[in-house]
Amino acid sequence: MGRGEVEVLFVATPAIGNLVPAVEFARRLADHDPRFHSTVLIVTDPHRPLISSYACSRTAASSSGAGNLRFVHLPQADPPHPSEYQSAFAYVSLHIANHAPLVKQAIVNLRATGTQVAALFLDMFTTPMADVARELGIPHYLFFASPASFLGFTLYLLDPEARKAIESEDMSTELPIPSFVNTVPKRVLPSLVLKWKDALSLFVAHAGRYGGFKGIAINTFDELEGHALQSLRASALPPVYSVGPVIDLDGPVKWHPQRAEQEAILQWLDKQPPSSVVFLCFGSMGCLCAPQVREIAIGLERSSFRFLWSLREPPRGKLDLPGDYESMDQALPVGFLDRTAGTGLVCGWVPQVTVLAHMAIGGFVSHCGWNSILESLWSGVPTATWPIYAEQQMNAFQMVAELGLAVEIRLDYREGSALVSAKELERGLRCLMEGGGEVRSKVKEMRDKSRMAVTERGSSHASMRRLAQQLLAGLDLDDQETKLPLII
């Protein structure tokens, strides 16, 4: 490492939806100031083989190109015993916590080479590593890959009265969460906090640590979540930096094991008229039961819209992820593929960010994961909400009720919900593709704002500069004359 250069370390949850934006943020921070080098410490999870594929691919790319971003693969810690957790979320949190000694040793080894460590960035579920940072005297920051509104919700959980309302059986409750303009219906809270006591306790434990961080970088931008960001900045939190949208625009076509199989999908899209195709995709962890799949098929056929449908097989184990069907015929109504051969394509995994950027896509039926929302806004594609897990119900509520940037199919869908009927889906598709003029106009406007935010004169670029100055403050650097000016 050269004179005046410093290392910034990152530890992210071993899930694609968490790791990819963390790595992209690490890359952007390193690109922002030539004195920064970013190192991502990879937590290995045997139930997430895709993490290894992604990390190995990015490691190879960094070795041959961008030398300011590198990866260190941690040894695998012993996984939690099933008696220690109820939910998959609790398993992941405990598994991460077991890696704390390994993270500490990796940092000690790095420092032994003479490297100056400027900061350790953690995400919302790797907060146990804050104890490691304190022990080693390293400033620690939070990179929050979900929306600012959801960060406000996690802080809201610190209030005992709020937890009491959430734990009650009254589902008609409206919650006054400061990061939302409107009161939030209890029915759109995450299943984790409504169903699992161990998950709620872990959310509270993670949120309880946030006040001890030196700063919080959020994957959002002021023009999108102005109210939520203002509420956070007015609180007793450490400084908040809106640095989004943080999106890997190259997408998984650069690293996914199945990327070679996707050329046929893009060739099919090339043959479709502009803005004519509705894209249905429910994320890397999203899948639907057989009766629901049947209703979607019927609704698509009745609507007559062109469609691209990413259909995934349910996971086979509690900690597994959805996979691809060996044959789509086993999941769909008899004759559906033949009847829709001229207008639709059903496939397994798709490179979502690449598909959303295609000119043929006119609408997106989405699970409302935050990465997906930011990708769809970046490409100016309006969304119809179909949340499934995590904080997606709250994201859907914000997009529809707070921001007017999506049309509603459901806001509170989740495992165990009543099926979305074929008629309900058809109605939502027509609203999305034919009647959502105001929403479509707002989405196009937000597309321009999202792209402007990360330019040199944009709000997120200025926020990134403030963060960079904070990271460098107090460090013993030899080339202070190159220090960049602070932009307010």
Buried (B, 14 or more C-beta within 10 A) or exposed (E): EEEBBBBBBBBBBBBBBBBBBBBBBBBBBBBBBBBBBBBBBBBBBEBBEBBBBBBBBBBEBBEEEBEBBBBBBBEBBEBBEEEEBBBBBBBBBBBBBBBBEBBBEBBEEBBEEEBBBBBBBBBBBBBBBBBBBEEBEBBBBBBBBBBBBBBBBBBBBBEEEBBEBBEEEEEEBEBEBBBBBEEBBBBBBBBBBBBBEBBBBBBBBBBBBBEBBBBBBBBBBBBBBBBBBBBBEEBEBBBBBBBBBBBBEEBBBBBBEEBEEBEEBBEBBEEBEEBBBBBBBBBBBBBBEEEBBBBBBBBBBEBEBBBBBBBBBBBEEEBEBBBBBEEBBEBBBEEBBEEBEEBBBBBBBBBBBBBBBBBBBBBBBBBBBBBBBBBBBBBBBBBBBBBBBBBBBBBBBBBBBBBBBBBBBBBBBBEEEEBBBBEBBBBBBBBBBEEBEEBBEBBEBBBEBBBBBBEEEBBBBBBBBBBBBBBBEEBEBEEEEEBEEEEE
